[in-house]
Amino acid sequence: MTANVQITFRDFEPPQLAEERIRDRFDRLVTIYPPITACRVVAEVPHRHHKKGRLYSIHIELFVPGGEVAVNRNHDDKHSHEDFFVALRDAFNAAERQLRTYSQRIHG
């Protein structure tokens, strides 16, 4: 069964290859925990007045049988998150860690 992936970009025009990179990273998550049934990714630029450049915020929800794994962090202090792909990488790395923890808790 193929999982449903919903991707939303808020308040900015997504970079080229953004959706492709998201789907590639999602495919890696499915290899870690195949029962994922759906995924929702929301990328946004929060409206905040600060001295830094635009900081991207990536929220990921993974729907699995019997639960949900969510990454919902804002990294207002990380200048590296001025780059969309760095923010995306960090969010998916966090999702991978949480999914591994969830898998170990369920199976072990």
C-alpha positions, 0 to 999 in steps of 0.5 A: 500500500502506498502512503498518502503524502500531503505537502503544503507551502505557506507564505512563500514560493517553494524552491525547485525540487522541494516536493521531490526532496520531501517525497524522497525523504518520506520514502526513507521513513517508509523503509524504517517503518513500513506501516506508515499510512499517511504523511502531512508536511507543512512548510512555512515562513512564520510572520515574525518581526526579528533581525534575522532573515526568513526562517523556514519552519517545517512541520511533519505528521506521520500517521501510523496504525494506532498513533501519530508521530509529529515533528512540530518545532520552530528553530527561531535561533538557528540561522541555518534554517534560513535555507529551506533544504537545511530546515527540511533535512533537520525536520526529517532527521527529527522525524526519523529519530521519533519514528525509530523510538515509536517503532521500538516502543511498539515492537519491543 
